[in-house]
Amino acid sequence: MIMRVAPALCQTFKALTASDLYERYHGMGGQARLELDLAVASEISDQVREAVDSNKKGGAGNANAAVARRNQRRASRGQTVSDDDAVKLLKDGGFMA
C-alpha cells in the first residue's frame, strides 16, 4: 500500500525519502500514522485546489482582495513593530552591533 501513496506523501510533505516513510510507517502504530498523514495530505491538497480555483476566478481584482486580506490580518494582530524599533530590539539583544 505504501508504494501507492508514497508519491503523494512525498509531494505533500517535502524532503521525505522512501527510507523515512519506511521508518515512520513500519511497526506498531504505523497504519494509524499512515492514515493520519493521508488525511492531512488530502486536506492540504483540497486547500491548494480551492486556492488555485479561486485565483482563476478572481482575475485582476484579486490583487486588491489579497492586499485587503493582508491588511486585515495585520490589523487583527494588533500593534506592528516599525523598522527602527526592530533594529533597536536586535541591538539591545546583542544580535547586531
C-alpha positions as CSV (number, residue, x, y, z in Angstrom):
1,M,0.0,0.0,0.0
2,I,2.8,2.4,0.8
3,M,4.1,2.2,-2.7
4,R,0.8,3.7,-4.0
5,V,0.7,6.6,-1.5
6,A,4.4,7.4,-1.3
7,P,4.4,9.9,-4.2
8,A,1.5,11.8,-2.7
9,L,3.1,11.9,0.8
10,C,6.5,12.9,-0.6
11,Q,4.9,15.7,-2.6
12,T,2.8,17.0,0.3
13,F,5.5,16.6,3.0
14,K,8.6,17.9,1.3
15,A,12.1,16.3,1.9
16,L,10.8,12.8,2.7
17,T,12.6,9.9,1.4
18,A,11.5,6.3,0.9
19,S,13.5,5.3,4.0
20,D,11.8,8.0,6.0
21,L,8.4,6.6,5.0
22,Y,9.5,3.0,5.9
23,E,10.8,4.0,9.3
24,R,7.7,6.0,10.0
25,Y,5.0,3.5,9.0
26,H,6.7,0.2,9.7
27,G,5.9,-1.5,13.0
28,M,3.4,-0.8,15.8
29,G,1.1,2.1,15.1
30,G,2.4,2.6,11.6
31,Q,-1.0,2.1,9.9
32,A,-2.6,4.7,12.2
33,R,0.2,7.2,11.4
34,L,-0.2,6.5,7.7
35,E,-4.0,7.1,7.8
36,L,-3.5,10.4,9.7
37,D,-0.8,11.6,7.3
38,L,-3.0,10.7,4.3
39,A,-5.9,12.6,5.8
40,V,-3.6,15.6,6.3
41,A,-2.2,15.3,2.8
42,S,-5.8,15.2,1.4
43,E,-6.8,18.3,3.4
44,I,-3.7,20.2,2.2
45,S,-4.5,19.1,-1.4
46,D,-8.1,20.3,-1.1
47,Q,-7.0,23.7,0.3
48,V,-4.4,24.1,-2.5
49,R,-7.0,23.2,-5.1
50,E,-9.5,25.7,-3.6
51,A,-6.9,28.4,-3.6
52,V,-6.0,27.8,-7.2
53,D,-9.6,27.7,-8.3
54,S,-10.4,30.9,-6.5
55,N,-7.4,32.6,-8.1
56,K,-8.5,31.5,-11.6
57,K,-11.9,33.1,-11.0
58,G,-10.7,36.3,-9.4
59,G,-8.8,37.8,-12.3
60,A,-7.1,41.2,-12.0
61,G,-9.2,42.3,-9.0
62,N,-7.6,39.5,-7.0
63,A,-4.6,41.6,-6.1
64,N,-6.7,44.2,-4.4
65,A,-8.5,41.5,-2.4
66,A,-5.2,40.0,-1.4
67,V,-3.9,43.3,-0.1
68,A,-7.2,43.9,1.8
69,R,-6.8,40.4,3.4
70,R,-3.2,41.1,4.3
71,N,-4.1,44.5,5.9
72,Q,-7.0,42.8,7.8
73,R,-4.6,40.2,9.2
74,R,-2.1,42.9,10.2
75,A,-4.9,44.9,11.9
76,S,-6.1,41.8,13.8
77,R,-2.6,41.0,15.1
78,G,-2.5,44.4,16.7
79,Q,0.5,46.6,17.0
80,T,3.2,46.1,14.5
81,V,6.9,46.8,15.0
82,S,8.5,49.6,12.9
83,D,11.8,49.1,11.2
84,D,13.5,51.4,13.7
85,D,12.0,49.5,16.7
86,A,13.1,46.2,15.2
87,V,16.7,47.4,14.7
88,K,16.7,48.7,18.3
89,L,15.4,45.4,19.6
90,L,18.1,43.5,17.7
91,K,20.8,45.8,19.0
92,D,19.6,45.6,22.6
93,G,19.5,41.8,22.3
94,G,23.1,41.7,21.1
95,F,22.2,40.3,17.7
96,M,23.5,43.5,15.9
97,A,26.4,45.8,16.5
